Amino acid sequence: MSGLETAIRNALARSERGNAEVRARIYQSARNALEAGLRKQEVNDPEAIAAQRHRLEATIHQIEGEERAELAAAARDMRVEPVVEARPEPVLRAERDVRPEPSLDAEPRLEAERPAAAASDIGAIRPERQDGFAKAAAPTGSEHEGEASDFRPERVAKARKRRGRLFSFLLVVATLIAAFGALAWWVQTSGLLDDLRNRGDDSTPPARVSGEDFSGEDPIKKALDTQSRFSSEWRAVFSPGDTASISAGAAGRFESVSTNEGPAVRVISDNPERDGAVRIEVSPEVLGEMGGKTSTVALTVQAAGDKPVQLAVECDFSSMGGCGRHRFTVSERTDILFQVEFDRSLSPSAAGHLLLNSDITGGKAGVNLFAVRILPGE
């Protein structure tokens, strides 16, 4: 399991790890790779399988916790930086410390002139009061005018001090608003709200089942040394040149196309129900090999347009029964896989069918079908 943890961390390091959907795809690939590895090693003990799955989920939970902690720390750093950069307060303090100096210099002059003023009259002491009555006394001496002017810079400095505090307060408020705005933007873009909404709505289809692709470029599958290509044990059920084994329902259609990935059959469903599905024939020989076993079905598909599409695959295997409806979301070319299990060993005489609906949302989107394969169980 330590090798699996290393593979997950390496895959996160080489991907857009800040995107929650990308991380979910990597975790889902790890689960699929574990299941494939257990089957390859012929591990059939239910307790051993459950233990391996539990250890994998614990590892994924630990890694996801670390990723979210790093994202939260990055958000806190973004919130603190603007406060550190803006420092207008020291400039205002410097002005306040320098400008009152003239009033200090005036003190010796007032003390020196006080004896001369005492010889005149009682009005000579009015400048020393420094209150509202000094202005009303209207002193006539030039020395009184100099004293009154010494106190004017102090009043200006106090006014600037009040403006500086108001500016600092507004700067702090603006910084907090910017920090909360950045946090809200991160929560919106990280997909946390989407995860909470999806957990509360059990009726929505699984939107990330597309992580079940077995691409040969997946680093997790390379690290686990699992098969990166389809081996000879897989039974080819459909190829683009075999259009005779495919048929359309009343509200479905298909056509042969040439894409950048090679030849394919484009499937378009006008109805999200079975009437819009395309039927892919499965021979009785392949069905006979699947009886009493757990088999894997793989479809190589690609969205026909630029937007992801949600498709569905069902089974109609004659006397063997069905397999339920499996939903997937695809965009680029990928391999979607699911498992079917039949308890009884039967030898059906008639062919079965896989039903492919290209758009279960009713949007009439199309998908390109490149191949269909089945790996019978052992």
N, C-alpha and C positions, 0 to 999 in steps of 0.2 A: 504493500500500500504506500510505502515511502516513495517508490518510483512513480506511482500515480500522482501523488501530491506534487512531486517535482515537475511532472509533465504538465499539470494544471497551471502551476506558477509560471513555467516557461511560456505556455500559450498565452497567459494574461500579459506577460512582459512584452510579447510581440504583437499585441492587439490593442484596440482602443479600450483600455480597461476602465475608463471613466464612464463608459456606456453600459447601463445595467443589462440591456438586451444582449450585448456581445458576451458579457460574462455568463448570462444564462445559457447561451448557445454552447459555450465551452464546458459548463457543468453538465449539460445534457449529453454532450459528446463523451464525456468521461463515464457517465452511467452506461451508455450504449457500449462503449469499449469494454467496460467491466463485464457486462452480460456476454459479449462475444468471447472474451477471454475465458470465462467460466465454462461456456459451451465447448470451446476448443480444448480445454483441459479435462473435459468430461466430468465436471463437478456436479453431481446430482443430489447431494445431501441438502435437504431444505434448510437445516440449521446452519450449515457452512455458508450457503448462498446468502441467507439472511444476515449472517455476521459480516460477510464482505460488503453487502449493501449498506449496513449500518455504519461500518467504518468509513465508507466512501462519503455518506451523507454528513458524518461528523467532520470529515476533512473539508468538505465543501462549505459547511457552516462556518468553520474556523477561518477559512480563506476569505469568505464573503465578509465576515466581521472585520477582518483586517483591512479589506479594500474600502469598506464604508468608513472606517475610522480615519484612514488616510485622506479620503475625500472631505470629511468633516474638518480635519486639521487644516487642509488647504483653504476651506471656506473661512475658518477663523483667521488665518493669515491675511486673507483678502480684506477682512473687516478691520484689522488693526493698522495696516500700513498707512492709510490716509491720515490717521491721528498723529502718527510719529513725524510725518513730513511737515505739517503746518505748525510753525512756532512763532507767531507774531508777538507773544507776550514779552519776551526779553527786550525787544525794541522799545516797547512802551515803558518798561521799567527803566531803561537807560535814559529815556527822555525825562521821566519823572525825577530821576536822581540828579540830572544835570541842571535842569531849569530852575529849581528852587535856590541855586547858589547865589543869585543876586540878592535875595532877601537876607541871606546870612551875611553878605558883605556889608549890607546897610546897617547892621546892628552897631558897629563902632561909631559910625557917623552920627547916629541918633544920640548916643551917649555923649559924644563930644559937643554937640550943639545944645544939649539940655541946659547947661548953666547959663548960656546967653539968653535963652528964652525965658528963664526964670525972672530976669530983670524987667521984662515988659509987663505982661498982664497974665491972667489965668487962662486966656485963650491959647497961650503958647503950648499948653500940655495936651490940647485936643488931638493932635496927630497921633499921640501914643495910644489913644483908646482903641483905634482900629475898629470902630463900630459904625452904626448908621448915622450917629450924630456928627462924626468927623466931617462928613461930606457937607452937611448942612451948615457947619461953621464957616466954610469958605475961607481958609487961611490965605493970607496975601503974600507971605514970604516965599522966596524961591526955594528955601530949604524944605518947606512943607510940600511943595509940588514934587520935589525929588523923592520925598518919603512916600507919597501916595503912589508914585509910579513904580516904586520897588515892589509893591504887593500885586500889581497886575499880572506878571508872569505866573505867579502861584495860582491865581484863579484860572488862567488858561490851561495850566498843567492838570488841574483837577478835572476840567471838562474833557480833556483828551483821555484821562484815565477812565472816565465813564464810557466814552466811545470805544476804547480798547477792550473793556470787559464785555460790552455788548457784541463787539465783533467776534471775540473768542467764544462767547456763548452760541452765536449763530453758526460759527464754524463747527463746533462740537455737534450741534443738532444736525447740520447738513451731513457730517461724516457718519453719524448714526443712521440717518435715513438711507445714505448710499450703501452702508453695510447691510442693513436689512433688505434693501432691494437686491443686492448681490446674492444674499442667502435665498431669497424667494426665487430668483432666476435659476439658481443651482438646483433647488428642489424641483422646480418645474421641468428642467431639462434632463435631470438624472433619471426620471422615470419612477421615482418613489411613489408619487401619487397614483400612477397607473397600476403599480403593483398592489397597492391597498385596494383600489377599486376592483381589480381582477379577483382578489381574494374574497371580496364580499359578494361577488356575482358568480354563482356556480353554474349559471346557464350559458355563459359565454363560452365559445369554443376555445380550446387551447391554442393560443396565438404563437407559441414558440416551439411547437412540435417539430418545426423545420430544423431544429438542432439535431434531429436524427439522421443526418446525412453521413454516409461513409466515404467521404472524399479522401483520395489518396494523399492530399496535401495536409490533412489534419495532423498537427504535431502530436496530439495525444495518442492517436492510433500508431504513429511511428514509434513513440516512446514505449508503448506497450507491446511492440513487435507483433501486432495483429495484421491480418491480411488487409492490404490497401487496395486490392483489385479483386474482381470476382473470379473465383477459381473454377476449375472444371466441374466441381460438385454442384454448381448452380445450374438449374434447368432453364434454358431460354424459352420463354413463353411467347414473347412478341418482339419484333424488330420492325423498323420503319418500312422495309421492303415487303413485309408480310401483311398487307392490308386485307387479305382474305380472312384473317382470323379476328377481325374487328368489325363491329356493327354499331349503329347509332339508334337511340330511342326516338320517340316521336318528337321530342323537343331538343334533340342533340344532333350534332353534325361533326364531321372530321374531314381533313384533307391533307395530302402529302405536301410538305414544304421543305425548303432548304434554308438552314440557319448557319450562323457562324460556328456553331458547335457540331455541324454535320446534318445529314438528313433526319427528318422527324415527321411525326404526324401531329397536326394541330387539332386539338379537341376543344370544341366550343359548346357550352351547355346553356341553352336559353331558359331552362327551368332548374331550380335548385333541388328538385325532387328526382326520383328515379327516372321519370320520363326524359329528363335532360342528360342522362348518363350515356356514356359510350361503353359497350360491352366487349371485353377482351376475352377470347376463348382460352380455356385451360384444358388440355387433353386429358382423357380418362387415365392414361398411363401415369401422368404426373400426379393426378389426384390419388391414384392407388398408392403411390409412394408416400403420400402425406398422411394416410390413414393410421390412427393410433399414435401419432407423433406430434411434436411441436415444430412447425415449419416456419420459415421466414420468407416473406414476400417483399420484393424490392422493385420500385418503379423509378426510372431515371426521367425526371421532368424538369421543365423550365417555364417560367411565366412568359407568355407571348408578348406582353407589353412591358412598359417601364416600371409599373407598380406591382407590388406583391399581390398574390391572389390566394384565396382560401379554397382548397379543393377537398374532395372526400372520395374515399375508396371503400367499396362494399364487396362482399363475397356472395356468390350464388353457386355453390358447388354441388348442384344436383342432389343426390340422395345423402350426401355428407353434411348438408346444411350450410349455414352462413357463418360470418365472423364479426358481425356488427359493423358499424360505420366508423371509419378512421378519418380524422380531419387533420390537414396539414396546411401550413402557410409557406409558400415558395416564392422566390424571385429569380435568382440566378440558377443555372443548371445544378441540380443536386440529386441525390439518391434518397428517397423516402422509404422507410422500412417499417414493417409491423409483423407481428407473429400471430399465427393461427394454430389452434390445438384441437385435435380430434381424438376422442377417447377410444373409439372403436376402429378396428381395422376393417375397412370395406374396400370392395373392388367395384367402383361404379362403372357402369357401361356407357353412360352418356357424359359428354363434356360439361365442364362447369364454366363459370364466367366471373371475371372481375369487373365491377361497375365503377367507372371513373367519371365523376362530375367535376367539371373544371372551375365552377364558381358557385359555392353554396350560399353566397350572399345575394344572389339574384342579379348581379351586375353584368352577366353575359361575358365575363372575361374568359380568355382562352389560355391553354397551356400547351407546350410542345412536349410530346411523348417520344422519348428516344428508345427505351427498352423496358421490358418487364421480365423479371427473373424470379424463380422460386428455389429456395434451398430446403429440400426435404429434411426432416429431422432424422436422428439416428435411433 
